[in-house]
Amino acid sequence: MFLKLIQESSQNEIVWMCGYMSGFLFCKKNTIKKKKDKITLVYGTETGNAKNLAFNVHKKAKKEGLEIKLVNLDRYSLIDLEKEDYFFVIMSTYGKGEPPTSAKSFFDFIHQNKNLFLKNMKYSVLALGDKSYTYFCKAGEDVDKRLYDIGAQRIIPLYKCDVDYENQAYQWLNKILNFFKKKNEINTKNINQKICGKILNNIILNKKGSEKEIHHIEISLQKKVKYSPGDSIGIFPENSLEEVNNIIGYIKKNRRKEFEKYEYEEKKKIFFLFKKELNIISLSENFLKKYSSLSENINIVLNHNYKWKLIDLLKKYPMKNKYPLKDLMKIMEPIKPRLYSISSSPTTHNNVIHITVSRHRFQLNGVSVYGHCSNFLSELKIGDELSFFIYKNYRFKLPNSNKNIILIGPGTGIAPFRSFLYEREIKKATGKNWLFFGDQHFDTDFLYQTEILNWKKKGILHYVSFSFSRDQEKKIYVQNKIWENRVEFFHWIKNGAYIYICGNKIPMSIDVEKMICLVIEKVGKCNSELFLKKMKKEGRYLTDVY
């Protein structure tokens, strides 16, 4: 199953983690490319101390390489609050523990808005005050507590500063800088720690006549690898030999003199980069803009509905002869890894990792093609080697073994739940398990049918609700089964059950949430928005959608 790839991201956003390159031609290396965090520093000031400090902190942070935006709270757009990734506040106190005038709108907004829930925000507050006053740093304390109460994650404790605030303020800044330094080191380590494995099994789960092609792939490991149910593996797909040979053939023909000058090892390096490191299909707009400066035709038309392959681009808009091949290699982007949920249990499947992969087929420039990574994985044979890394999904984990769980995973969304159920079975969890699974046809698309029915027979699955949408005239989906079992469903979540949803974001996860809200309102006679908000805050409503 294909997932978005970025740690600590919103569950409503698709997050990609960018790959890395082992080297450029002639042993030159590219830098790691990744989505940048949104980091904002805001300040509320009355006498100007918080403002001056904020400007100094901002300047020092920028000097240390932190890309951070500085905003006065009287100019801050409050609708952006829920979009913040990292949010740092410098707040003075005025009067009897009140916020400064410039911060009053912000202060009132976070305290009075009952629907505000900042589940994606990581934050810290630096409070300024005067110990000679009764309400020392009260406004900063209130902001720190309120942000925490509405779901934000406090990553650095509240700092309270007296009139002589500089030393403590810079200690606070140093903790922020160290936090991001450590975070970046961890991210880089996760990507660079490639694990080697061999294909142990690769079978198609669908039966003959299905419109889908879903593969169950087993990877044997050379050494013990730590992971938890809910984690994923990141795979860097290789480019097809045909595509690479087309590019090498073009270079030999059109840049013959330059290519013949390269030594044998240099030619091998070129082939290796095109095969395993460089993105040569579906080129980005950013790359096309850079390539324009190398091309005979500077004004390459950027058609957002058209996706270029490198070989087509070279033929249509050849490079100017004055630019060597290495100039092309410098601007090329690395292959990005794709994430697939692990469908095995670390406790049950010793030293073997399973994944569930749908071979994705779609139209590209009017031609039917397969997805890059799903096609690469689908064609792997037993004994083939594969490199990957473990992606720790800290936001999609099993609760305590005595808790009830509801698993909603149509199609390949079943993958992490297969891992969950194997783990709960072997550890003899006392909590009940309820699975909602659906696909197109019972006869051809019932993924892991034998295992699921065995779990039901053994009592591992307390309830199973199936929905095969095309087996009857009116389509039936997992959300319809939720409504069909609405009384019991509400009883479970009212009494502390955890909900897990995995699969397509649109429309599945949206339709499922709408149905859950309807159940809460009609059966529970509750405000669904507040009910779900409470579940999310308690970590009992978890999604892994793409």
Salt bridges, closest charged atoms under 4 A:
ASP37 OD2 - LYS183 NZ 2.91
GLU67 OE2 - LYS36 NZ 3.35
ASP80 OD1 - LYS83 NZ 3.66
ASP108 OD2 - LYS104 NZ 2.81
GLU141 OE2 - LYS160 NZ 2.72
ASP142 OD2 - LYS138 NZ 2.90
ASP144 OD2 - ARG154 NH2 2.99
ASP149 OD2 - LYS145 NZ 2.79
GLU213 OE2 - HIS215 NE2 2.76
GLU213 OE2 - ARG359 NH1 3.21
GLU218 OE2 - HIS216 NE2 2.88
GLU218 OE2 - HIS354 NE2 3.73
ASP231 OD2 - LYS392 NZ 2.88
ASP231 OD1 - LYS397 NZ 2.55
GLU238 OE1 - LYS275 NZ 2.89
GLU238 OE2 - LYS276 NZ 3.76
GLU243 OE2 - LYS309 NZ 2.77
GLU258 OE1 - ARG255 NE 2.93
GLU260 OE2 - ARG256 NH1 3.69
GLU265 OE2 - LYS268 NZ 3.97
GLU285 OE2 - LYS289 NZ 3.28
GLU285 OE1 - HIS304 ND1 3.29
GLU379 OE2 - ARG359 NH2 3.34
GLU423 OE2 - LYS427 NZ 3.02
GLU425 OE2 - LYS458 NZ 2.52
ASP439 OD1 - LYS212 NZ 2.75
GLU451 OE2 - ARG418 NH2 2.82
ASP471 OD1 - HIS441 ND1 2.98
GLU484 OE1 - LYS481 NZ 3.37
GLU513 OE2 - LYS536 NZ 3.65
GLU538 OE2 - LYS534 NZ 2.49
GLU538 OE1 - ARG540 NE 2.90
